Amino acid sequence: MDLRFLETFVAVADCGSIAGAARRLNLTPAALAQRLHALEGDLGRPLVQRVGRHTRPTPAGEAVLVKARALLDAARDLRAAAAGDVPAGQLRLGAIATALTGLLPAVLEDMRERWPEVDYFIRPGSSVDLYHAVIEGELDAALIVRPPFAIPKSAGFDTLRSEPLVLVVPQHLAGQSVGDLLRDEPFIRYDRNQWGGQLADRWLRQAGFAPRDWLELDALDAILALVSRGLGVSILPDFAKPWPEGLQVARLDLPGTMARELGLICHSQGARAPAISAFRAACLRCA
């Protein structure tokens, strides 16, 4: 049995769809479906079924899923165990969109030079989802926004960047005051389901502003593109470059501003502890 086929089944169970699992594993849906059918042939039972628009494990799939996760974890630990205290094996990492482009490339470059025996699985996602994936053991570490609550003692959090909130406006409006812009211009909200968006909303309420909401998005690059075209203003964290090219925007400081903390949440126990510790050290160096 090919362990990649088990990984395919677990991804389908986690994502709830063939298409979502294919994106996570960087496969075409057709290739992923072939893997899944091969695994079902090996086990002699259908493992997934369509429920409305979603794909769910069958009763047989539910029984296999728990053991499949354990088997994949054990397989990932083999190289790490054989290497002893030397960082090796696969790290399962998560990163929010701005960390994927602004911090993670430098960290992985640093890791490749120092610890070439470590390889990676990287899951993009929101801070909320990645936090739970680390706490539940699905990921070893993730680059996320600091949660607005206490983190369990089983995991640690290191702040890598403090990103102050700024008012992002079209370049031609840069000379106006923050108060006038928030009163007169359409407002594009950073999604309040995200921890960074909740921080921006808290600043608005504490500062006593009630802007004219137009849109609410969780994609910061998309918000910047809309602002650049003169479609509104927004409050965003001053996140690490690269920003999209060709933007015609200005960043205005906010009085009594708050900051989004971007950091690393991780576990530090088990067979992959040396690799996790090496990744944490690389994050601290690169930040």
Secondary structure, DSSP 8 states (H G I E B T S, - for coil): --HHHHHHHHHHHHHSSHHHHHHHHT--HHHHHHHHHHHHHHHTS--EEEETTEEEE-HHHHHHHHHHHHHHHHHHHHHHHHHTTS--EEEEEEE-HHHHHHTHHHHHHHHHHH-TTEEEEEEE--HHHHHHHHHTTS-SEEEEE--SS---TTSEEEEEEEEEEEEEEEGGGTTS-HHHHHHHSEEEEE-TTSHHHHHHHHHHHHHT---EEEEEES-HHHHHHHHHTTS-BEEEE---S---TT--EEEEE-TT--EEEEEEEE---STTHHHHHHHHHHHHHH-
